[in-house]
Each structure stands twice: as structure tokens, then as C-alpha cells.
Amino acid sequence: MNYENLSATDLSIAAALILINGALSLMLKLGLERQLLWASVRTIVQLLAVGYLLGWVFAHADWYVVLPLICLMTLVAGFSAASRGKRTYAGQLIDSVVSVWSSSWLVAAIGLFVIIRIRPWYEPQYAIPILGMILGNTLTAVSLGMERMTQELMSGRNTIEMILALGGTRWEAAQSAARQAVRAGMMPTLNQMTVVGIVSLPGMMTGQVLAGENPESAVRYQIMIMFLIAAGSALGTVCAVLLTFRRLFSADHRFMVHRLVARRHA
């Protein structure tokens, strides 16, 4: 099987398809034309930049090149997860970075060192794409978990304060919100797992097949990735929810609702 390289003309044809989105926006008066244009430009620029960067990294496969790159990827994921939602609190950025970093790196380490057993550990061909896929899904889970946690706490404020006033502990007051938040963070990955291979073919598997890899081998890698993603998302969500809980409830069982503030851009 030959791998077909795409020319600039081929990419131009694919890019022209975004005009369908623009036409629909104009017809339905959605006002998304500028956003579509900006998103398209960013997609091209960012992916081209990443392509050149990875080409350079693969050519200089040393730990002092790979490690700063994956650290930067993790920080960006943590910052992105903390930037969503209608409300925020002091320390949310730190909680987000800690949640994304600890869960993603732990799960990626298991995948790279225990399952695949790569040598050396910083082999960019494996370390960067696998960690990147885990980070992408974990940041979504952490973001959803934090957003739902703050939302549930605000909407259930009266019930929470009543439980605390009656002598309940801070966990008894917050556990319902925490469960809803963890469920919200895990749901996208669970939905993806239920239809993978039937409705959609994941990116890693598709890329391997297009590159001429044996489909059975590609499937095995994809199964591994799905389970790593599921574990990373679950651990990241739980960590984020617990850290949010500790920020908003004091050791003497008070709900510090004043710490929750609306975002300026919300």
C-alpha cells in the first residue's frame, strides 16, 4: 500500500469546503463568518507550525528537546482547561494544571513504559503523540468537571448551606455536586468509547491505516489509546473536582461562596 502525499492544490480543495460553512452562516444570518475565517487561518498556521516543529524534534531526538516540549503541551492544556466556564475562583489555574499534569503524565507513563516499553523513554515518535492525545481529552474532562462543580454548587447553594447549618460535614453538603461534576467530565469519553469503530474511526487508527500499517495492529494501538484516555480523563476529573471542593469549603465546614466570581468575558 502506497502512502499518498497531499499537494498544496489538494489542501486548497479541502480548505474550499469551509465555504459551505460560510454560506450557511450567511443564509441563516448566524454571524459566524469572521469566526470561521479566523478559525480556518489558525488551523492552517498552527498545524503547519506543529508539523515543522515535530520534524525538527524528530531529527533531534534528545531528552532536553522532548521534555520541554511536552511540558509546554501540558501547561497549555492546563491553562485551556481553566479558562472555560462562567465562574472561577482564586487558585483555579493551579488546580487545573495540577489535575491535567498529574493524571495525564501518570497514565502516559504506564502506556509508554509498561505497555509499549519504549527505549529510550523520550522517543518522540511515541511520547509526543500519545501524551498529546491523552492531554487533549483530559483537558476537556477537567474543564467540564470544574464547570459543572461550580455550577452545581451555585444552583444548590441553599441546600448546601442548610445541610451545613444542620450539622452536616462539608463533604455531605458537596457530594451531590461532586458526583454530578465527575459524571459530566467522564461522559464525553464514555460516549466516544461506545461508538468507536462503528460510527467513527479514531485519528490514531486512521493515520496508521493510511500509512500502510496492518489494520489489526492499528486496532490494538487504538484500543490501548482509548483505555489510556478513559483513565486519564477520569483521574483528571476526580482530581479537579476534589481540588475545587477544597478551595470552596473550609476545614471548619463552611461554604465559601464568596470565592466564586463571574468571569469578565462570560
Buried (B, 14 or more C-beta within 10 A) or exposed (E): EEEEEEEEEEEEEEEEEBEEBBEEBEEEEEEBEEEBEEEBEEEEEEEEEEEEEBEEBBEEBEEEBBEEBBEEBBEBBBBBBBBBBEBBBEBBBEBBBBBBBBBBBBBBEBBBEEEBEBEEBBBBEBBBBBBBBBBBBBBBBBBBBBBBBBBBBBEBEEEBBEBBEEEBEBEBBBBBBBEBBBBBBBBBBEEBEEEBEEEEBBEBBEEBBEEEBEEEEBBEBBBBBBBBBBBBBBBBBBBBBBBBBEBBBEEEBEBEBEBBEEEEEE
